[in-house]
Structures are given as C-alpha cells and as structure tokens.
C-alpha cells in the first residue's frame, strides 16, 4: 500500500469526526424545526465546557416555545441523531464489498458514525441526549442504551465477519 493512501486515511479521521459532529447537531435542529419555530440557534462544534462547567463534545442550543412541544416530540428531537447512527450501522458491514483501500476509508467514515452512536448510547451525563430522551419518554435510560449497544454490536460483528470471510477465501 502506497504511503499517500495511509496519509489520506489519517487525514480522513479528523474530517469525518467534524462531519459526524455536524450531522449529529444538525439532526437535532432539523427535528426541532419540524415541530416548532426556533430562534437564536447557536452552534459549538468542538469539545468545550459550558458556563456551568458541563463538558460537551459539541452542542447546539436554541430558543423555542416549550409549551408547544409534546414529550414525544421532545424525545424525538433528542433521538434524531440516532437515525444517522442507524444508517451508519447498516452501511458499516458492507465494507467487505470494496477493495482494501476503499474498504478502510469506508470503515473510517461509517465507523465514525458508530463511534457517535457508542458515545450517544453511554448517556452518562444528566444532560445527555439519551437521558433527556428517556426522561421525556418516561422510560429507564438503560432500555435505550441496550437497544443502541445491540445495534452497534450487530453491525461491528457482522462487518468484521463478512470481511473475514471475504479475505479468508
């Protein structure tokens, strides 16, 4: 494998991290705009601490009339990034169909979506998407964690089994 391919893979990592950060936060905004009007949308697309000292990998904030938003709609806004994460989970195993150089690029790109899914499924902070969605759905956050981890595990295991079977023959 030529050196420039390795360089491209290395350069792809920060690019896809930033892209998935944008996809994640944009999905919240799109979901929120679909249920009510938003104003003063502010984006922080980098790791930071807010005024209260809470750590965020990235964050988007807006003003809206919360009285017009049901608990179901609120939960949907918090869970919106999971749609792209599920797309990543479906796409990831198809890496086996590609030649090696493209396969690695595919794994890096869709793998970043899986990393976003993993981090989102942890939901340790009381302000995490997972915990806030569970609160609005009135369910235990472990239910959402379990579903997320099951999807992620299935995708990764299937992906590497298919790659292994492809290259074993």
N, C-alpha and C positions, 0 to 999 in steps of 0.2 A: 504494500500500500504506500503510495507516494506521500511525502511529508505535507504537502499542501492539503490533502484530504484530512489528515489529522488536525491541521490548523483550522480548517473550516468547521470541523466538529467542535473544537474548543471554542471557536468564536460563536458557534450556534447556541451554546449554553446560555450566556447572558442575554442574547437576543430573545430566545424562547421564554426565558424567565420573565422578561419585561412584557412580551406579547401575552403570556398567560395571565400576568398581573392585570393588564388592560382588559382582557376578555372577562376575567373574574369580576372586576369592579364595574365594567360596562354592563354586564348582565344584570347587576343589581339596579343600575339606573334605568335600563330598558324595562325591567319588570316593574319598577316603581312608577315609571311614566305610563305604563299600561293600565294602572289602577287609579291614578290621580295626577294632578298637576304638581310639578316640582319647581322650587325656586332656590337660588343660591347654591347650586351644585358645586362642591369643592372636591378636588382630587388630590390625593397623596399617593403617588405610585412608587413609593420607596419605603424601606423599613424606617420606622420612627416611633417616638413616644408622643402621646397627646398631652394636653395641658395637665391632665390628672395623673400622668405617669404610666398610662396603659400602653403596652407595646403592640404595634400593628406592623405586619409585613407591608400592607398597603391599606388604603382606606378611601372611601368616598362618602361624602356627607351632603345632605340636602335638607331643605325645609319643605314640609307638606302639611296638609290638614289631616292629622292622625285620626280625627273623628270620622273621616270619610273612608277610612281603610279598615276592613274587617280583619279579624285574627287570621283567617285563611289567606287573605291577600298579603298580609304582613309576612306570614310564614313563607309564602311563595317568593316574595322579594328576597328574603334571606337565603332561600334554597336555590335561587335562579342560577348561580354558577355551577350547580350540580348537573345541569343539562349539558354544558360543555364538557364537564368531567366524565359524564357517561359516554359522550361521543368519543372522548379520548380512550375510555375503557374498551369501547367496541373496536376502535381503529387500531389500537396497540398490537393485538395479536396478528394482524395482517402483515406485519413486518416480514414474515417468512417468505412472502411473495416477491420480495425485492432482491436485487444483487447486494452484496455485502456493504458497499459504501453507502448506498441509498438506505439500506436496512438500518444502519447505525443512525443516520440522520432522522429516519422515521421514528426510531426508538427514542432518540433525544427529544424530538418535538412532542410526540404523544405522551412520552414518559413525563414530560414537564406537566402535562395535564393530570397525570396520575399523581404526581407529587402534590399538586394543588389539591387534588381530591383527598390524599392522605392527610395533609395538614388541615384541611377543612373538616375531615372526619374526626380529628382529635377533639376539637372544640373544648379545650380546657378552660379558656377564659369565659367568664360570665357574659362577656360582650361578643363572643364568637358567633358566627353565622349559625352554626349548628345549635348552640344553646338557646339563642334567641328564637330560632325557628321552632325548636321543641317546646319552648315556653308558650308560643302563640298557638301551637297545635295541641297543647296540654298533654304532652307525652314525655316519657323518660328520654333524655338525650342518648342513652345507650342504644335505643332502638335505631335511631338514625346512624349512630356510629357503626352498629353491627351491619346494617344494610350497606353502608359505604365500604366498610372493610371487606365484606363478601364480594361486592362488585370488583373492587380493586384486586383482591387476591385471585379471583377467577380470571381476570384479564391478564395479569402477570404470569400466572401459572400456564394458562393456555398459550400465551405468546411464546414463552420460552420452550414449552413442549413442542409446539409447531416448528420453531426454529431448530430445535434439537433433532426432530425427525427429518427436517429438510436437509440438514447438513450431515446427518448420520448415514444417509443413503448415497 
